Amino acid sequence: MSSRSLQGVVKTAVAVATAAAFALTAAPAHAASDPDPSAWTTLSKTYQATAKYGYEAFAAGGGYVRTDTCADDLAEGGMGYHYVNLANAVSPPDPEKPAALLYADGFNDEYTGESDFGGGRKLVAVEWMVKDTGQTTAPTLFGQTFQKDPKLGYFTLHAWIYKPNPKGLFAPWNPEVVCPKV
């Protein structure tokens, strides 16, 4: 093989390896373990629309009202603190307008081990809500069926797009979110 054709093979191999690396970094970690990776196509719009609320103080500017109760379940895990904008609790739900932002108290970063935001609240998930009006079927979004919450009178769907959830991208509870004990 001539050195010229060897250079072509090497260039092709480098191009393929580079493209593969970019493809792998473009999909969040959740995509590999959840049933439908194509949901990330639409969820990327959710991520873009809500990233500005990563800093908790900006949630109010988007019409989200802070709650001071951290939702958790001893057996299931936590959800964190809900910041709710009921104007976004519509049917059909809008992927770019979740009805709630979920924040958790500062926790150690899974990669560096350092505490995030000096212990402040960090955006971990988003939630859509649709009023339960007695409809015969639950709403769906991203190919997922909303869960009925009889206590609230809403159907809800969570997406853990800011903090990985070992139970799955759309699971309601995250065992890695812990509420403070009072």
N, C-alpha and C positions, 0 to 999 in steps of 0.2 A: 504494500500500500504506500502510495507516495505521501510525502509530508503534507502536501496540499489537501489531499482527501482526508488525511488524519485530522487536520485542523478543522475541516468541515464537520466531521463526526463529533469532535470535541465541542465545537460551537453548538451543534444541535443538542448534544447531551446537556450542556450548561443551560441552554434555553428551556429545555423540558424540565429540568430540575428547578429552575427559577420559577417557571409558571406553576409547577406543582406546589412549591412553597407558598406562593401568593394565594393559590386556591385554598390551601389549608388554613391560612391565617384569616381569610375573609369570612369563614364560617365560625360563629361562636362555639364554644365548647359544648353547649347544650345540643347542638344539631346532631352530634353523633349518637347520642343515646335516646333521643326522643323519636316517636314513631314517624313523623313526617317532617324531614328537614326543609321541605319547601315552605313551611310556615315562616321561616326566617325571611323570605322575600318580602312578605307583608309586615312582619315584625320589625324589619329594619326601618320602616316608616314610623312605627311606634317609638322606636329607639331615638330616631331623629327628632320627633316631636316632643319627647319628654326629657331628653338629655339636659336641657336647660334647667331642669329642676333638681339636678344632682346636688346642688347646694340648697339645703332645706329652706332657707329664708326666701328663695325665689318662688316657692309653691304658692304663696298667697297672691302673687302677681298673676298667676294663672287661674285664679278663682278657687283654689283649693283651700279648704278650711281645716286647720290642724285639730287633731283629736289627741288627748293626752292619755288615752288608754292603749296599752300595748296588748295586742291580741295574741294569745298563745294557748296551747293545749299541751298538757303534760305528756300525753302519749304521742302526739303528732308532731309537735314543734311549734314554731311561731310564725306569725305574719308580720309583726311589727306594728308601728303606728300608722294609722290611716289618715291621709289628708284627702278630704272628699270634695268633689265638685259635682253636685247633683244635677247640674245643667247638662253634664255629659252622660248621665244615666238614661240613655235613649235606646229605642228600638227602631231600626237595627243599630247595633253598636258600631261606633266609628273606631277603627283601629288606631287612628291618630289622636283620639280623645278619650283616654281611659277616665272612668269616673273617680278613681282613687289612685293615689301614689302611696306606696308603702315604704316607710323608712324604719331602719333599725338603729339602735344605739351603736356607736363605734365598736368595731370588732377588729381583730387582727387580720391583716391582709393575708390571703392564702399563699401568696408567693414570697413576700418579704418578711412576714411575721411581725411587721410593725403595725401599731395601732393607727387606724384611719381617722382623719379629722379630729385628732386629739380627744376622742371619745364622743364627738357629736353624732348626730343622726346622719345616716347615709341612705340614699335611695337604693332600694334592693329589688323592688318589683312594682308592677302596675296591676290594676284591677278594673275590669269592666263590670258594670251593674245594669240590669234591666229589671224594671218593676214587675213583680209577679201580679198580673191582672187576671189570673185564672186561665191563661193560654194553655192549649192542649199539648204544645211541644215547647221544650226549652230552646232558647236562642242558641245559635252557634257562631263561632268566629275562629278563624285559622284551622277549620276542620275539627274544632273541639266543641263539645256540648257544655253549656253553662250548668253549674250545680245550683240546685234550689236551696236557699237559706231561709227556712220558715221563720226564724227569729227576726230577720231583717225585712222579710217580705220582698226580697229581690232574688234574681238569678245572678250568679257571679262567676267570673272567670279570671284567674290570676295568670300572670306571665312573669317569671323570674328572669328578667333580662339584664339585671344589674348585679345579681349575686347568684351563682350556681346553686341549684337545688338538687340534692341527691335523689329526691323523690320524683323529679321530672320537671320540665320547663313549665307545665301548666298545673302542677299540683297546688292545692290551696295552702298547705302547710309546708314549712321548710325547717327540718330539724337543726339546721345551723343558725337559725334566728332564735335568740333567747331574749326574753323580756326580763327586765330587772325585777328582782324580788323586793317587795316593800314590806 
